[in-house]
Amino acid sequence: MKVLTCREAEVPAASARQVAALEAAAWPGVTPGHDPALHPRTMLLVDGNGTVAAALSLLHKPIPLAGRTYRAAGLSSVVTRTELRGRGLGGRLVAAARAELAADPAVDLALFSCDRPLAPFYEAAGFAVLPGTVLVGGTPEDPLATDAPGFDKVVAAAFFTDAPGRDRAAFTGVRVPLHPGNTDRLW
């Protein structure tokens, strides 16, 4: 298996069809694709026959917080082929995403939300849960927060700055104005 990364718009057609099918099975009714303003990149874990075993998207946007603007990236649409789950493939891809973001000088941190039961999965790939942190997605006029009624979300992050402890403290226990828009309401 190998990891392939490219801009979302440049995913080969056969792989894009597979990703769309995986996402439709995982999240019925959700329209595939991401807002181009978030500079989406797709990461695929592909076998030697071209079968997509797992996929995820990396979304990017600046986040103003604590008197600074951070260059953030988020994981979105993390999915593994149903029949291949439990083999560590999704974890391998998420760890590869973290490594790619850590090596990118244009990224200060990775920040995203996940369902609470998935926190150990992301922690095993090198992310840490930020206690009490809430992401506020959507738009300022129509927000969607990770602490909305009916949600059981946690916020996970990895910091790639020169002062990761300081920056982790800035993002812990606060409401983060993510506001990625109406397409990717809460990455």
C-alpha positions in Angstrom: 0.0 0.0 0.0 1.2 3.5 -0.7 0.0 7.0 0.3 -0.8 9.4 -2.5 -1.5 13.1 -1.9 -2.8 15.6 -4.4 -5.1 18.6 -4.7 -8.7 17.4 -4.5 -9.4 18.6 -8.1 -6.5 16.5 -9.4 -7.5 13.1 -7.9 -7.5 10.6 -10.7 -11.1 9.8 -11.9 -11.1 6.1 -10.9 -9.8 7.0 -7.4 -12.3 9.9 -7.1 -15.2 7.5 -7.9 -14.0 5.1 -5.2 -13.6 7.9 -2.6 -17.1 9.2 -3.5 -18.5 5.7 -3.0 -16.7 5.3 0.4 -18.0 8.6 1.6 -21.5 7.9 0.4 -21.5 4.6 2.4 -20.2 6.3 5.5 -22.3 9.5 5.3 -25.4 8.9 3.2 -26.8 12.0 1.7 -23.7 14.1 2.1 -22.4 15.8 -1.1 -18.8 14.8 -1.8 -16.1 17.4 -2.2 -15.0 20.4 -0.2 -15.0 24.2 -0.6 -12.1 25.2 -2.9 -11.5 28.2 -0.7 -10.2 25.7 2.0 -7.5 24.5 -0.5 -8.5 20.8 -0.1 -5.9 18.1 -0.6 -6.8 14.5 -0.7 -4.7 11.7 0.8 -5.3 8.2 -0.3 -4.0 4.8 0.8 -4.0 2.7 -2.3 -3.1 -0.9 -2.9 -1.1 -2.2 -5.9 -4.3 -2.7 -7.9 -5.4 0.9 -7.5 -8.0 0.1 -4.9 -8.5 3.0 -2.4 -8.3 1.4 1.1 -8.6 4.7 3.0 -9.0 8.4 2.2 -9.1 11.7 4.0 -9.0 15.4 3.1 -6.8 18.1 4.4 -8.4 21.5 4.6 -6.6 24.8 5.2 -7.5 28.3 6.6 -6.2 31.0 8.8 -7.6 31.1 12.3 -7.3 34.3 14.4 -6.9 33.5 18.1 -5.1 35.0 21.1 -3.8 38.0 19.2 -2.3 35.9 16.4 -3.4 34.4 13.1 -2.6 30.7 13.0 -2.2 28.8 9.7 -4.4 25.8 10.4 -5.1 22.6 8.6 -7.9 20.2 9.5 -8.6 16.5 8.8 -12.0 15.9 7.1 -13.8 12.9 5.6 -11.6 10.3 7.1 -12.9 6.9 5.8 -11.7 3.4 5.4 -13.2 0.7 3.2 -15.6 -1.2 5.4 -14.2 -4.7 4.7 -10.7 -3.4 5.5 -11.5 -1.8 8.9 -9.6 -3.0 12.0 -6.3 -3.6 10.1 -4.7 -0.3 11.0 -5.0 1.2 7.5 -7.0 4.3 8.6 -4.5 4.9 11.4 -1.6 4.6 9.0 -3.2 7.2 6.7 -4.0 9.6 9.6 -0.4 9.3 10.9 0.8 10.0 7.4 -1.4 13.1 7.3 0.0 14.3 10.6 3.6 13.8 9.3 2.8 15.7 6.1 1.3 18.6 8.0 4.2 18.7 10.5 6.7 18.9 7.5 4.7 21.8 5.9 6.2 25.1 6.8 2.9 26.8 5.9 1.0 25.0 8.6 1.2 26.0 12.3 -1.3 23.4 13.6 -3.7 20.6 12.7 -7.1 21.1 14.4 -10.3 19.2 13.9 -13.2 17.6 15.8 -14.3 14.0 16.0 -16.9 11.9 17.7 -15.7 11.3 21.3 -15.3 7.5 20.8 -12.8 8.1 18.0 -10.4 10.2 20.2 -8.2 7.2 21.0 -7.8 6.4 17.2 -6.5 10.0 16.5 -4.4 10.0 19.7 -2.7 6.8 18.5 -1.7 8.8 15.3 -0.1 11.6 17.3 -2.9 14.0 17.9 -4.0 15.2 21.4 -7.5 16.0 22.6 -7.8 19.7 23.8 -10.0 19.5 27.0 -12.8 22.0 27.0 -12.1 23.3 23.5 -15.0 24.0 21.1 -14.8 24.5 17.4 -17.3 27.0 16.0 -17.9 26.2 12.4 -20.3 27.4 9.8 -20.3 31.1 9.4 -20.5 33.9 12.0 -24.1 34.5 10.9 -25.0 30.7 11.0 -22.6 29.0 13.4 -22.3 25.3 14.2 -20.4 24.5 17.3 -19.0 21.1 18.5 -20.9 21.5 21.7 -24.3 21.9 20.0 -27.1 19.8 21.4 -26.9 16.2 20.2 -23.2 16.4 19.5 -20.7 14.3 21.4 -17.5 15.8 19.9 -14.0 16.4 21.1 -11.4 18.6 19.5 -8.0 17.2 18.6 -4.8 19.0 17.6 -1.1 18.8 16.9 1.1 21.9 17.1 4.0 22.5 14.7 5.1 25.9 15.9 8.3 27.0 17.7 6.4 27.2 20.9 3.9 24.3 20.8 3.2 24.4 24.6 2.3 28.1 24.5 0.1 27.6 21.4 -1.6 24.4 22.9 -2.5 26.5 25.9 -4.0 29.2 23.7 -6.3 26.6 22.1 -7.2 24.7 25.2 -10.6 25.4 26.9 -11.7 28.1 24.4 -14.2 28.5 21.6 -12.2 28.6 18.4 -13.7 30.6 15.5 -13.1 28.1 12.8 -15.9 29.3 10.5 -15.0 27.3 7.3 -18.3 28.3 5.6 -21.4 26.5 4.6 -19.9 23.7 2.5 -17.6 22.3 5.2 -19.6 23.5 8.2 -17.4 21.7 10.7 -14.3 20.1 9.4 
